[in-house]
Amino acid sequence: MYLQREALMPYKNPKDRKKQVNPKKGTKEHKDRMERQRARREMDKKGVDRKGKDVGHKKPLKKGGSNKDGIRIESRSSNRKRNYK
C-alpha cells in the first residue's frame, strides 16, 4: 500500500528548485524591476486595494515607459494578456 502511494505522489524537495536570480544592478532589467516596485508602493500609499490585481503601466516599460507616463490597476489577466514584444 505504501509503495503505491509513493508512486502516485512523489516527494518533491524544495531545494531542487532553481534559485531566483535577480538582474544585476545597473542593467535595464533591474531598472524596470525597480520602476514596477515603485509603482506598487505608490498604489499602496494611496490606499488602493490591489489584492488579486496588477499595477500596469499605460506605456509599457519595454517600450520606454515609466511611472510618469501613468499607472493603472487592472486584473492580472488583462495586464498580462497584452503581448509587448
C-alpha positions in Angstrom: 0.0 0.0 0.0 2.8 2.4 0.9 4.6 1.8 -2.4 1.5 2.6 -4.4 1.0 5.9 -2.7 4.7 6.9 -3.2 4.4 6.1 -6.9 1.3 8.3 -7.2 2.6 11.3 -5.2 6.4 11.6 -5.3 8.0 13.7 -2.7 9.5 16.9 -4.1 12.3 18.6 -2.3 12.0 22.4 -2.4 15.8 22.6 -2.6 15.7 21.0 -6.0 14.1 24.2 -7.4 16.2 26.7 -9.2 17.0 29.8 -7.1 15.5 33.1 -8.3 18.2 35.2 -9.8 17.5 39.0 -9.8 19.1 41.1 -12.5 22.4 42.8 -11.8 22.3 46.4 -10.7 22.8 48.9 -13.4 21.1 46.8 -16.1 17.8 47.8 -17.9 16.1 44.8 -16.3 17.0 45.9 -12.8 15.8 49.5 -13.6 12.5 48.2 -14.9 12.1 46.0 -11.8 12.6 48.9 -9.5 10.2 51.0 -11.5 7.5 48.3 -11.1 8.2 48.1 -7.4 7.9 51.9 -7.0 4.5 51.8 -8.9 3.2 49.1 -6.5 4.4 51.1 -3.4 2.7 54.2 -4.8 -0.6 52.4 -5.0 -0.2 51.1 -1.5 0.4 54.6 -0.2 -2.8 55.8 -1.9 -4.6 53.1 0.0 -5.8 51.3 -3.2 -6.8 47.7 -2.6 -4.8 45.8 -5.2 -5.5 42.3 -3.9 -5.6 40.0 -7.0 -4.8 42.9 -9.3 -1.7 44.1 -11.2 -0.3 47.6 -11.4 0.1 48.2 -15.1 1.8 50.9 -17.0 0.0 52.8 -19.7 3.1 52.9 -21.8 4.9 49.6 -21.2 8.4 49.7 -19.7 9.7 47.6 -22.6 8.7 50.4 -24.9 10.4 53.1 -22.9 7.6 54.0 -20.5 7.9 54.9 -16.9 5.7 55.6 -13.9 5.4 59.3 -15.0 3.5 58.0 -18.2 0.8 56.7 -15.9 -0.1 53.6 -14.0 -3.4 51.8 -13.5 -4.9 49.0 -11.5 -6.2 46.1 -13.7 -6.8 42.4 -13.4 -3.9 40.1 -13.8 -5.3 38.5 -17.0 -5.9 41.8 -18.8 -2.5 43.2 -17.8 -0.6 40.0 -18.9 -2.5 39.2 -22.0 -1.0 42.1 -23.8 2.0 40.9 -25.8 4.5 43.8 -25.6 7.3 42.5 -27.7 
